[in-house]
Amino acid sequence: MKKGLLLISRVFAGSVFIISGLVKANDTVGFAIKMEEYFSADVLNMEFLVPFALPIAIFMCVAEIVLGLGILAGIQMKLTSTLALLLVIFFGFLTFYSAYFEKVTDCGCFGDAIHFTPWQSFIKDMVLMLFVLPVFIYRKEIKINQSPQDFVYFVVSLMLIGIFSFYVLHWGFPLYFAIALFGITIVIMSFVVGKAVDWIIFGIGLIFSLAFTYYTFSHLPIKDYRPYAIGKSIPDQMVIPEGMHGDIFATTFVYRNIESGEEKTFDQQNYPWDDSSWEWVSTDNQLVEKGYEPPVHDFVITDDDGYELQDDILAEEEYVFLIIFSDVKHANAKTMSGVNSFAEAAEADGKYVYALTASLYDDVDQFRHENQVPITFYSADDTMLKTVIRSNPGIVMLKKGIVIDKWHFKDLPDYSQLKKELN
């Protein structure tokens, strides 16, 4: 019975750690933004950690993958099981805190691939805890996989990862990653003996996970689960489907009687429409029923006069290029010559080019002059811009509101070549 319990526990815990780590490592910038949300003043009030959100996010992604491999391979179980338990306790604390105090609406446990409510996230962590605890309790009895029978852990794990990859994530990469990782691990176990094998396997897991994390951070996520992924229509995701409704609010009005000074609350049924003896004090809108929120609900672009441009941009039948600077202070200035050349070539070809930012006017003005940016800047929400593309700067190509392509600043295309491809 104990053997069966450990088989199920190790396979489930190890597989979940690997999948969870890979999904978050696919978008470390997004996971770092989520960590910043946890560290903010109105959540954990640990703002001193905000500058380190990205390194912490990378560390946690890599740790999950390496610990998952360690649990499945049975290496250094005292260290592996202890760290795995501490990691689950840490995530359990975060999810319970955000659920109980209603602070963070989505834990980001599986990035943008799967969205959990805070309580669902906490329950998920407690279920994972049930599988990690037996591994921790019987850690002294778990030895490194050496016999062919021991490799059943990898085989069953691959089946579980495969099912999750294709039927939940709709992304085969986690399975392919696991096949390569497990394959090399089995080869090492078969030909290397002694205590060094444990640390070699840890090193292989570390190299694999760091290489993947570095690639997605230095370019763009391999799999984009956000509403601005290539091929998606932004306008289609801004509407409320037929048969559903948005948030329903109850509006109340506080008025003061001019003669007596009495303050009274009215609703739309008893509102003093024609009674001039009352003067307005305040208006309050309270959420009565939470409705459907479209995936794209904050795509608003304004010029310096406050005029909204998003409808014109999304309706344009010609190609439109959005050059996004979520924060000009932290934009990669070394790439600006390439960005400027692209923008000038696109505009010369008759294409619409918009620079979008959430930065303040003075910062934008200074940035434009320092980098000789040849295009006009428009304002947009910081969160929206970071959601559209995980690059600062980054370029997004639209046509009729559909995302045609995206480029990280390290992968900027040559416009003349792009023009040939478009033609």
N, C-alpha and C positions, 0 to 999 in steps of 0.2 A: 504493500500500500504506500509506504514511504517513497519507494522508487517511482511509482506512478505519479505521486504528488509532486515530486521534484521534477520529473519530466515535464509535466504540464506547466508547473510554475516557471521553470527555466525557459521553456520555449515561449510561453506567453510574455513573460517579463522582458526577455532578451529581444524578442521581435518588436514589441511595442516601443522599447527604447530606441531601437535602430530606426523604425519608421518615423517616430516622433522627432528624432534628431535630424533625419534627412529632410523631412518636410520643413522644419524650421531653418535648416542650413540652406535650403533652396532659396530662402529670402531672409538672410540675416539682417538686412537693413530694416525690413518690416518687423522682425522680432525685436530688434533694438528699440524701435519706436514704441513697441508694446512695453518693453522694460522701462523706458522713460516715463510711460504713463503710470506704471506701478511706483516709480521712485518720486513722482511729483508730490507737491506740497499737500494736495487734498486727498492723497491716497496713503502712502507709507511715510510721507514727509522725510524722504532721504535724498533730497535734491543734490547733495554732494556726490551722489553716484551717477547722476545723469550724464556727465562727460564720459563716463566709463561704460555706458550702456552697450555700445557696440562690442568692445572686448568681452564684456560679461556674456552677451548674447552668443558670441562665437564660442566662448569657452563652454557654455552650457550645451550648445548643439553638438560640439565635438565630444564632450563628456558622455552624452547620452549614447552616441554611436559606439564609442569605445567600451563603455560599460555593458551595452547590449551584447557586443561580441564577447566580452569577458565572461558574462553569465552563460552564454551558449557554449563557449569553449571550456569552461570550468577552470579558468586560470586565476591565480592569486585571489581565491574566493574570499578570504578574510577582508582584503582591501576592496575588492570589487563589490561584494554584497553590502559592505558598510556604506560605501559611497552611493550605491544605488538606493539604499534605504534613506540616506540623508537627502538625496535628490528628490525622492518622492515626498518626503516630509516637507521639504522646502516648497515644492509646488502645491502640496496640500494646504499649507499655511496661506500661500498667496491666493489660491482659489476660494478657500473658506473666508478669508478676510474680505475679498472683493464681493463675494456672494452675500455675506452677513451684513456688511455695511453698504452694499449696493454701490461700489466704487468703480469697478472695471467691468464693462458689459461682456467682454470676450477675452478669455485668458490667453488666446494665441497659442494654445498647446499644439495645435496642428496647423499653425500659420493661418492662411486664408483658405486652405483646402476644406477644413471642417470647422464650422462655427458652433461653439457650445455656449449655453447660458452659464452664468457663474455657478449655479448649483449643479448643473450637469457636469461642469468641469471638476467640481469638488468630488462628485460621486465617481467620476472616471478615475480620479487620483486614488480614492479609497479602494476601488476595485483593483487597481494596479498594486496597491499596498498589500492586498490579500495574496498576491502572487509573489511579491518580493519578500515578504516575511518568511515563508518556508525556506527560501534560498538563504536568507540571513541566519535563520535558526539552525539549519543543518549545513552551514558553510564548511565546517571541518570535515564533513563526510563527502564533500564534492571534490573530485579529483579531475585533473586535466583529461580531456578526451584523448584516448590513445588507441583503443581498440576499434575495429570496424563498427561494432555495436554502438559505440559512443557517438558516431557520426549521425545517428538518427536525429539528434538534436538539430543539426543543421538542415537535414532533409525536411523535417516537420516544420521548422521555422521558415524555410523557403516556401512551403505550401501556404503557410499563414500569411507571409509577406506578399506572396503572389495574389492571393484572394483579395487582400486589402488594397494592393496596388491597382489592380484592374477593375475591381467592382466598387471600390469606395473612392479612391483617389483618381481613378481613370488616368493613370500615369504609370508606365511600366518601369521607369528608372529605378525605383527602390528595389525591385526584384533583381534587375541586372546588376546593380551595385552589390547586393547581398551575395549573388552567385559568385562574382569576382572576389569579394572579400572572403567568403567561406572557402572558396576553392584554394586560394593562396594559403589560408590558415591550415587547411587539411594537408597540403603539401609540406608545410613547415612542420606540422605535428608528426608527419610520417618519416621525415628525414633528420630532424634535429632532436637531440635528446639532452636531458639535463635541465637545470633551472633556467638556463638562458632562453628556453623556448617561450616561457611566459612573457618575458619582456620583449622578445622579438614579435610575438603576436600583438601585444599592446602597441608596439611601434608601427606595425602594419596597419592596424586600425586607426592609429593617429594620423599616419600619412594619407590614407584613403579619405578620411573625414576632413582633414585640413585642406587637401587638394580640391575636394568638391566645394567646400565652403569658400575657399579663395576664389575659385572660378566664378561662382554665382555672385560673390560680392564685387569682383572686378569687372563683371559684365552685367548681365541681367538674369533674373531667375529663369531656370530652364523651363519650368512649368509655371505659367501665370494664372492664378485663380481669381484675380481681381476683375472687376467689371470693365477694366480698360485693357484687357488682353487683346492681342492681335486677332482680328476677325470679328470682334464684338461691335455691336452698334450701340453707341452711347445714347442716342435719342430713344431707342426701343427700351432702354433700361431706366428711363426717366419717368415713364408713365405707370399709373396704377392699373393693373389688369381689370377687365370688366368683371363685375360681381364682387369686387373688393373695395375697400374704402381706406382713406388715410386716417390719421389721428383725429379723434373727435374731442373737441374742447367745449367746456361750458364757460361762457363769458359773463362776468358779473361787473357791475359798475358801482362805485362808491360816490355818492353825491352828498353835498352839505346844504342844509336849509339856510338860505341867506338871512332869514329873520331870527330863527332860534339857534342856529349853529349846530343843530343836530345832524349827525352823519348817518346815512342809511344806505344799505346795499340793495341794489336792484338787479333783476335779470331782464332778459329781452321781453318777458311777458308783462312785467309791471313797470317798465322803463318810463320815466316821467317825460314823455315826448314833448308835450305842450305846456308843461308847468315851469314857468320862468322863475319860480321861487327857489329852485334848486340849482346849485352850481357843481360842475364836475370836479372830483377829487382824484380818482384813479380808476384804472381798468385792470381786471385780473382775468387771465385765461388759465383754467385748470384742465389738465388732461383727464378726460372721463373714460375714454377707451383707446387703447393703443391699436393703431391700424397698421396697414401694410406700408412699409418703407421701401421705395424703389432702390435697387442697387446703386444707382447714380442719383443722388439727391442734393449734391452741393457743387455741381458743375456750373459755376457762375464766373464770367470773365467781364471785367469792367475797365473802362478807360479812365483818364484823369477827371473827367466830368461826371463820372458815375453811370455812364451809359453802358448797358449790358450788351455784349457782343456774341454771347454763346449761341443764340438762335441762328444768327447769320453764319457763324463758323460751321455749325453742324449741318446747315442746309446747303452749304457750298458744294457744287458739283465738280469743281476743280480740286486738285490736290491742295491740301492745307498743311503747313508745317508749324507745329507748336514747339518752340524752343523753351524748355522749362528750367527755370532757376528757382528751386524752392526757397533758397536762401542765398543771396548774392555774396554774403560775407564768407560763406563756406563753399562757394562754387569753385571748381577746379580751374583756376585762371590759366594754367599751362595749356589748356586745350582751346582757349578762346580764339586763337588764330584760325584753327580748323573750323570752329563754329561760325566765326565771322565769314569765312570764305564760303561755307555752305549756304549761309543766309543770303549773302550777296548774289551767289549764282542762282539760287532758287527765285529770288525776287526779279532778277534780270530775265529769267525765263517766264515771268508772268505768274508765278505762284504766290499764294498768300503766305506770309511768314509772320508769326506773332511770338514775341517773347513774353512769357508769363512768369510772374513772381509774386511772393507774398511779403517781400521785403518793403521797408519804408522808403519813401520817395528820395530822401537824402542819400541813403545807402545805394539805391539804384542809380542815382545821378552820378555818384562818385565812381561806381563800378563801370558805368557806361563810358565815362571819360578815360578811366585808367586802361580799359581794354578796347577802346574804340569800337564799341558795339554799334553796328550800322542800322539796327532795327528798333522800332518803338516797343516799349515795355507796357504791359497791361497787368492789372491786378487780379489775383485769384487766391482762394483759400489755401493755406499751407498744407493742411491735411489732404486736401484733394490733389494738390500737385505731387505730394509724396506718394499718393496712391496711384496716380497715373503712371509714373515711371520712377524706378529706384536709381536715379542717376541725377547728379547736380553738377553741370547741366546735362540734359538729355533731350533728344529730339523724338517727337511723335508725328507720324504722317497720317492724316485723316482724309477721307473722301466721303461726302454725304453722311458725315457723322460716324463712319465706320473706321475703326483703327486698322490701318493698312500695314504699318510697321513701326518699330521702335528701335532706337539706338542709344546705347550707353556712350558716354563721352570718349571711352577708349575704343569704340567701334564705329566712329563716325564714317559714313560713306562718302565717296567722291561723287559730287552731284552730277558731273558729266556722265559717269558710269551709271548712276541711278536713273538718269534721264533716258538712257538707252534701254534700260530694263523696263521702264514705265511705258515707253513707246512700243 
